[in-house]
């Protein structure tokens, strides 16, 4: 059986917005205790007090993570931010012909275009530019399960230190979440961290991605 402290910490961990406010010290503990007690169906006064104490102690634990956050922000401040508009994402059936895919890759590569091909458990995901969409549809017309357009690709080009800096991806995704920007695709290639979002969210993303 889990303790009140464990239930409180689990609740906070499962709610990034609350966790962020707690870390920054901008939350009302009494209100938080009432909310958590209601959510996890605890009515006893002593249990509510235990929730409040657990939240305060968890805040102290989160404060220790602040130094890591500073390291992350320093790394990101030194990273190069690259944005490409007019991106399209294709979800493809796994029966695609790889020779045709290689031909497409060669064409796009010669023009220094965007080409990311990712294998999932049941499908393939192809990320490229809208100017190549017709070629994709022509080569794989009966293999396209879904097409998402009007997208943008944000790429953080970081130093090799990203390998030793924990929490970078988690920190970045939390920023997108806190600012109401949905991530359609997320991928990483050594020092590159890439996010595919809606084109309409680019300006908003540029504001919260300043480090």
Buried (B, 14 or more C-beta within 10 A) or exposed (E): EEEBBEBBBEBBEEBBEBBBBBBEEEBEBEEBBBBBBEEBEBEEEEBBEBBBBBBEEBBEEBEEBEEBEEBBEEBBEEBEBEBBEBBBBBBBEEEBEEEBBEEBBEEBEEEEBBBBBEEEEEBBBBBBBBEBBEBBBEBBEEBBEEBBEEBBBBBBBBEEBBEEBEEBBEBBBBBBBEEEBEBBBBBEEEBBBBBBBBEEBBEBBEEEBEB
